[in-house]
């Protein structure tokens, strides 16, 4: 079955980003108390004696989803954070260069204040903020690691990015404070 329509009918945006952590309580504490997200609710545990987990989630059929927690992160996407146990679980955190590698980026108004906050909370910041070039000129960014090694990033471009001079379209749509 093929369709000539471009994209998903009715698409409005990203509802949530889901990821698995080794310790749900520690992850929720980090995202709430260090990053500034808001915890909403938890569900679980979920386990199936048939092949439901494999059929619906593409995980080992005996996987146990111990719990999951939904968090709201200001004006961005929600997070659905899982804690699993599975016989074939890979406990190594992927790097950006690995297939399936990823990171979450948080927009901040004040890069220096945000970096200082992370360091004051014992968070490992990878290098110093970098100034982007080309279409992203005007942006500064820096990577940091969660306590379990997940890659995260701070980004800031209070004066906008270079590409914005040529279009009304915006990648980030949250209103920035006026200078």
Secondary structure, 3 states (H helix, E strand, C coil): CCCCCCCCCCCCCCCEEEEECCCHHHHHHHHHHHHCCEEEEEECCECCCCCHHHHHHCCCCCCEEEEEEEEECCCCCEEEEEEEECCCCCCCCCCCCCCCCCCEEEECCCHHHHHHHHHHCCCEEEEEEEECCHHHCCCEEEEEECCCCCEEEEEECCCCCHHHHHCCCCCCCCCCCCC
